[in-house]
Amino acid sequence: MRVVKRRLTFHFFIQYMTIALLLSIIVVGLVILLFWFITNEDMKRSFPAGALSSLVTEINIVDGEAKISKNWEEELKKKNMWFQIINEEGNEIASSNTPVTIPESYTFNELLKIDEENRFRDYHVYTEIDTISYSEPYYYLLGYKDLSYKHLLGLMNNYGQNGKIDSRHKEKVNSELLNANETLHIVDTDGHILQNFGKKLDIQKYKPLEILTRGIDPGMYHTKVSVLSDEKSNLTWVLHSENHLSNEYSNPSFIRNLLIAFLVVAIIVLVITLSIAVWHGIRYGRPIMIFTSWLGRMEQGQYQEVLTERERKRIFRKNGKVKTRYRLYQEVFQAFYSMAERLSLAEKERIRLDQTREEWMTGISHDLRTPLSSVQGYGHLLESDKYEWSKAEIKDMGKVIREKGEYMLELVEDFSLAFQLKNKALEVSKEKVNINIFLRNVVTKYREDRTLMAVNLALVEEIENIQLNISRKWFERIFDNLIMNAIKHNPTNTIITIIITRGSSPNVIEIKIKDDGVGMEEEMKEKLFDRYYRGTNTEEKVDGAGLGMGIAKEIVKLHNGNIHVNSQVGKGTVITLTFPVSIELE
């Protein structure tokens, strides 16, 4: 529960933090959009001044070198403007679209005059100096050819007299200005228009700041102005010409655009909020519906259908992991899923045990029937008065009855041992034993057994002085079962070799029981360690009656070992036992 509680807390914390982060991103995006909008509007109102400010902000000067972006170079070229950056020595460090008449180096007087008059030769120049961003000051110049100013200067020089246009030239000047689609106003000190030539404009009087405003924000007006003052008459000549910048600045309703932007953002936030609400409903409602379905099926006792195939595909990935959308409740899903699996496995185990019990009972009946029949037959013969038996015949009958009784006793002991191993009820007392000496004794026991005269058994010790922590009694039972299995299922004089060798790692040894006998088919090899599987005739005298190999495997497991069989028909069999080494003697 603590894990689920922590996950829920963490989940909702991350969720609300994500929402807060998303809203923050939207606000930051709005601020950036607003900043871009204001900058764009400012540049439209006064492109030269706005463009110069943007250039100063965007261009980075490193080690006295600066690079102008291609976008700015194309924009300046498009508007017939040039740009320069001048260092403290008056030398150019970067430029764009500069005419051949613009020098790469300026004198002291030239820079002062440019800053004072905002003009250089035939060009109107906007300037800005940066003394904060870098260790040395840099001077930025943005210029363009002002033909209107040149025209105004020509009009004043050619037709001006005492600050006005002489009456003799009025018609000529008026015609010239009409052809050029321009307007000339000669204004007194109070802003009154004394003379008016060319195209008519709806201007009766100039306000004190009107000319300055037109110069700062030229994009807001349909005409641009060039101004010259006659110092002697104290009159001002104002020339209006066509303003191309006004076409770019065609939407001055800044407040309206700002309100539209806020409305769009509000709609976006609303859509996001509704989406999150719907997502929450689906995210947390779907698991609850699955829980309800599970509980309903469990109530009806349908344990194997607690999790349907459709629900399993919805919840789990192909690799068995819970999908991200359900990971919040993965402990609950896993608990229900594990419960269903355990109940299903329990049902399968019950069926398997019933089947195994039937097989065991059949096997016991089959194996006991043969020796019991022999005992019963000899008993009837001895009981009958029809025959008179010699002493030797009675001795032979007694031997057969004894052997069959011993066989049945061993059979019962094997079943008892198999039961103890299965239920982990076998008492095992382990001790450290030198396995080399132990196996020599086992081999000697079989070599000296007179009932096994045709057995060819050998021991190969590839490594020596190895100790294992084993139970002598049960460890010997392993080799008794394996050796006897190799003897009784192979022809006479089959060579059986026990090999002690190094395993796949230094801390592992292998003991191999190898024979060159008849081998086994694949089906027999797969079922060799089943608790009741016989690959031989039950009428033969056999140890364990089908349980020997299974008992051997369980005892190997008790000693933390593994057993593996490799066999081919006609090429013999190799049974490999692998054990961890307790102590290796030097």
N, C-alpha and C positions, 0 to 999 in steps of 0.2 A: 504493500500500500504506500510505503514511503517513496518508493521509486515512481509510482504513478503520480503521487502528489507533487513530487519534485518536477516530473515531466510536465504536468499540467501547468504548474507555476511558470516554468521556463517557457513552455509553449506560448501561453498567453502574453507573457512579458515580451517575447520576441515578436509576437503578432502585433501588439500595440506599438512597439518600437518601430516595426516595419511601416505601419500606417503613418506614424509620426514622421518617419524618414521620407515616406512618399509625399506627404503633404509639404514637408520642408523643401523637397526637390521641386515640387510644383511652384512654391512661393519663390524659390531662388530662380527658377526658370522664368517666372513672371517678371521678377526684378530685372533679369538679364534682357528679357524681351522689351521691357519698358525702357531700359537704358539704351538698347539698340534703336528703339523707336524715336526716343528723344534725340539721339545722336544723328539719326537719319534725317529727322525733321530739321535739325539745326544745320546740317550740311546742305539741305535743300534751300533753306533761307539764305545762307551765305556759303556757297560751295567753296570758294577759295579759302576763307578763314576756317571753316569747319574741316576742310580737307587738310589744311596745314596742321591743325590741332591733332587730328587723327594720325597723321604721319609722324608727328613728334612723339605721340604715345606708343605707336606700334613699332617704330624702328629702334633696334637695339644696336648700340655702338660698342664694339669690343676691340680693344687694342688699337683704337684710332681708325677702325674700319666699320663701315655700315653697309647693309644690303637692303635694297628696296624691292618689295615683292612685285611679281609680274602683274598682279591685278592692279596695283597702283600705277605701274608704268603704263599699262593699257588705258586706264582711266584718264591719266594726265595727257596722254597722247590724243585721246578722243576729244578732250576739251581744249587742246592746243595750249597746254600749260607746261611749264618747266619747274623743276625742283632741284635745290642744291642744299648741301650741308657744309658749312664752313667751320674750320677749327679756329683755335685761339690765334694762330699765326695768319689767319686770313686765307688759308688754302682750302681748296675743295677736297673733301674726303669721300663724297658720294653725290651722284646727280642722276637725273632722269629727264630725257627729252629736252636737254638744254640746246638752244640755238648756237650757231658758231660765233655769234656776236657777244655771247655771255662768257666772260673770262673764267679761268680756273683759279684765279687768285685776285684778291681785292686789296686795295690800299686802305690806309687808315681813314682818309677823307671820303673815299667812295662808300665805305660801310656806314659812316656817320650820315652822309647825305641820303643814302637809301633808307635808313631808319627814320630820318626826319621827314622826307618827302614821299616815302612809299613808292618811289619810282626809280627806275634805272634805264637810262637811254629811252627806248620806245616802249618800255614794259612797265605795267603797274605791278608792284611787288608787295606781297604780304610777308611779314617777318615775325619771327619768334625766337627768343634766346632761352636756352636751358642752362642754368647755373647750379642746379640741384642734383640732377640724376647722375652726373659724372664728375670726376675729379677736376676736369677742365671744362670751360664753357663751350657750347656749340651754338652756331647761328644757323637758323633754318630760313630759306627763302623759297617762296612760291610765286612765280610770276606769269603773266600772260600779256600778250600784245593788246594795248588799249587803243584801237583805231578811232574810237569816238573822241578820246582826249586829243589825239593828233589832229582830228578834224576840227575840234573846237579851237585848238591853238591856231590852226591855219585861218579860221574865220576871224579870230580876234586880230591876228597880225595883218590880214589882208583887207578887212572891212571895218575894223574898229577905229573910232575917233571919239576921244573924250569919254571912253567907256561905253559908247553906244554904236549902233550901225548907222553909218551915214545914209541920208535919204536917197542918195544917188544909187546906192547898192541894195536897197531894200528888196526890190523885185527879184534881183539876181539871187540874193541870199535865200529868199522865200522859195524860189523855184528849186534851188539846189537842195534845200532841206526837204521839200516835198518829194523830190525824186529819191532821196535817201531814206524817206519815211522817218524823219527825225524832227525834233522840236527844239527851238532855241528860245529861252527866256532870259531877259536881262532884268535883274532884280535889284532893288535898292536895299538899304540897310534894314528896313522894316519888313522886308519880305514881299513888298508890292511889285507886281510885274509891270515894268516900264515899257518893254518891247516884246512882241510875240511873233515868231517866224516859224513857218513850216506847218506840220500837222497840229491840229487843234487838240488841246488836252483840257480836261475838266479841272483846271487848277486856277483859282482866283488869286490866292495869296499863299506864300510859303510860311509854314509855322517854324518857330526857331529851331526845332529838332528834326524837322522833316528831312532835310538833306542828309544829316548825320545818320538817321534811321535807314534811309535808302542805301547808304553806303555800307552799313553793318549787315542789314538783312535784305540784300538785293532780290532774293528769290520771292519775296512777298509782294513785289510790284511788277507791273507789266512792262515798265520801262526802266532802263538803267541810266544813271546820270553821270555826267562828267562836269566838273566844276572848275572855273578859273576866276580869279579875282583881279580886278584892275585897281592897282594901288592908288593911282592918281585920282580917279573918280569915285573910288570906294564903292563901285558897283560890281555885281557878281554875274557871271555868265554861266547859265545852266543848260547843258545840252542833253535832251532826252533821246535815247535810241532804243531799238528793239532789245528786249531782255529775254534771252533764251532760257535762263534759269527759271523763269516764272512758269514755264510749261512743266517742269519737273515738280514744282511745288504747287500742285493743283488741289490738295485737300488740306486746308488749314484747320479743319475741325478736330483739333487734338483731343479735346475733352470727350467728344463723341467716340472717337476711336478707342480711347482709354476705357470708357464705360463698356464698349463692346468686348474689349479684351477681358475685363473683369467678369462680364456675363458668361463668356466662354469658359473661363476658369471655374466659375460657380457651377456651371452645367457639368463640367468634367468631374469636379469634386462630388457632385450629387450622383453621377453615374457610378463613380468609384465606390461611394458609400452603399448604394443599392446593390452593386455587384458583390461587395464584401458581405452584406446581409444575406443575399441569396447563397453565396458560397458557404457561409456559416451554417445556414439551414441544411444544405446538402451534406456538408462535411460532418456535422454532428448528429444529423437526423438519420442518415443511412446506417451507421453502426448500431444505433438503438433499434432500428427495424430488424437488423440481423440478429441482435441479442434476443429480441422478442421471438423471432422464428426459431432460434436455437432452443429457447426454453420451452416453447410449445411442443417441439418434436421430442425433447427429453421427457416432458410430462407424459407423452404417449408411449414412452419406452422405445422410441426409435433411435437407439444410441448410435447405430452405425450411420445414421443419416443426420446427425447433429450438424454437420457441415456439408451442404450439398456441393456438387461439382461446380455449379455456377457461382456459389458464394466463395468457394476456394479460389477460383480463378480471379474473382473480384478482389480478394484480400491479399493473396500471396502471389509473389513473382514465380517464374519458372524455377529459379534456384532455391525456392522455399522461404525466402525472406518476405517480411510484411511490406506491402507497398507504402510509399511515403504518406499518402492520404489517410491511411489507417494506423500509422506508426504510433500515434498518440495512445492507442489502446492495445498495443501489441502484447502486453502481459495478459490482458483479458482474453484476446483472441487465442494466444498460445495456450492459455489454461483450458479454454473450451476445446480447442483442437486436440490438445494432449489428452484430455479426458475422453474424447471420442475415440482417439487412437488406442488408448489403454483399454477401453471397453471392447473395442473391436478385436484387439490382440488377445484379450482375456477370452473372448468367445472362440477365437481361432485356436488358442492354446487348449481350451476345454475339449474342442473337437479332436485336436491332435492327440491329447492324452487319452481320450476314449478310444481312438483308433489304435494307439500304441498299446493300451491295455489289452485290447482284443488280440493284437498281434502277439503280445507276450503270452497271453493265455493259450493261444493257438500253438505257439512255439513250445511252451512248457508241456502242454498235452502231447504234442508230437514227439518231443524228445524223451519224455518219461514213458510214453507208451511202449517204445521198443525195448528198453531194458526191463521194464515191468513185465512185458510179455515173456521175455526169456526167463525171468525169475519165477513167474507164475507157471510156465511150462515145465521147468525143472522141478518145481514144487509138486505138481500133479504127478510127474513121473515117479518121484520118490515116495509119494503118498500111495500110489497104486500098488496092488498086490499081484498084478499081472506079470511083473518082471522081477527078476532077482539080479541085483547089481553087484558087480565085483567091487573090491575095495578101491581099485584104481579108478573105476568109472565114477564111484561116489566122490572120490577126491577131485576128479575133473569137473563134476557138476558143482561141487562146493566152490571151486575156483571161479567158475563162470558166474555163480550167484554173488560171490564176493566182489568180483570186478564190476559187475553191473551195479551192485550196491555202492561201491566207491564212486562210480561214474555219476549215479544219481545224487550222492552226497556232494560231489564237486559242483554239479549243476545247481543244487540248492544254494551252495556257498557263493557261486558266481552271481546268482540272482540277488542274494543278500548284499553282496559287495557292490553290485551295480546300483541297487537301491540306495545304499549309504553314500556312494559317490554322487549320485544325482541330487540327493538332499543335503550334501555337504555334512554328513554325519560321521564320516570316517575319521577315527582318531589316528593322527599321524605324529610321530615323535622323530624329529630330524636330528642328525649329527653330521659333523664334518668327516667325510670319508674320501680316501684316496681312490679315485675312480679307476685308475689303471689297475691297482691291486684287486679291486672289487670285481672288475670284468675278467681278470685272469682266473679268479676263483669260479666265476660263472661258467667260463669256457671249460675249465678242468672238470666241473661237475658233469657236464654233458659228455665230455670225452670218456669219463670213467663209468658212465651209465651203460651197463651191459645190455640193457634192452634196446639200446640205440647204437648197435655196432656199425651200422651203415652210414652213420652221420659223419660228414667231413666238415668240421667246424674250426675256424682259425681266428686269431686276434691280431690286428695290425695296429701298432701304437705309433702314430706319426708325431704325437706330442706326449710328453711324459710328466709325471708328478703333478697331476691335476686333482684338486680337491673340490668336491661339491657338497652342498648341504642337503642331505637326503635321508629318507627313511629306508634302512637296509631291506626290511621285509617287503615293502611295496615297490621299491625300485627293482628288486630282483624279480618281482612279479611281472614287471614290464617286459624284461628280457625273456622270462619263461614263456609268456604268451607269444611274443614275436618270434622267438626261435622255434617253438613248437608249431606255430602257424607255418613257418617256412619248411619245417620237416614234413608235416603231414600232407601238405598240398603240392609237394614236388617229388619227382622220381628219386629212387635210391641213388646214393652217392652224389647228390647235388652238393656243390661247394657253397657253404655259408660262411661269410666273412664279417667279423665285427671290426669296424675301423674307428679309432679315436683320432680326430683331426681338428685343426683350427677352423673356427667359423668365419663369418664375413667380417667380424671385427675382433680386436684383441681380447675383449671381455666375454667372448662367446665361444663355446666348443660344440662340435657336432659328433654324434655317435651314430654310425651308419650300420645297419644290418642288411648286408647285400647277399643275394644268391643268384645263381645262373640257371634257375629252374624254368618253369613253363610260363611265368609271367601272368598278367591278369588283363582281362578286357576292360574297356573304359567304364562300363556299367558297374562291374564288380569293384573297381578302384574307387568310384564315387560313393558306393554304399559300404565300403569296407569297415568304417567306424560306426555304422548304425548299431543301435543297441541289440537288435535281433535281426541279424542278416547272416545267412549261411551260404557259403559258396561251395559246400561239400555235402556228401551224403550223411544224413544223421545216424545212419546205422553204424558208421565208423566210430571208433573210440576217439572223441575229441575233447580237448580241454576248453571249458567255457561254453560249449554248445552255441556258438554264434555271438557270445558276449565278450570273448577274449580281447579282440581288437578295440572294442569300445571301452573296456576296462583299462586297457593299456593307455589309451588316449587321455582318459580322465586322470589317471595317476601321473602322467607326464605333466598335465596342467597343474596338478597339486605341487609339482616341483618347479613351477614357473617356466616350463619348457613348451616347445611346440613340436608337433610330429607331422611329417610330410611323406607322401608315397609317390614314387616314380616307377612305373612298370610298363613293359611292353610284352605282348604275347610272343613267346618263344625266345625272349632275350633276358628274362629274369626280372627281379624286383629289387628296388633299393628303398628302404625305409629310413629316413633321416630324423634323428632326435636332436633338437637344439636346446642347450641349457646355458644360462649365465654362469660365469665362473665365480666362485666365492673366493678362493685363494689359489694362487698359482705358486707352487713350490719351486725354488731354484735348485 
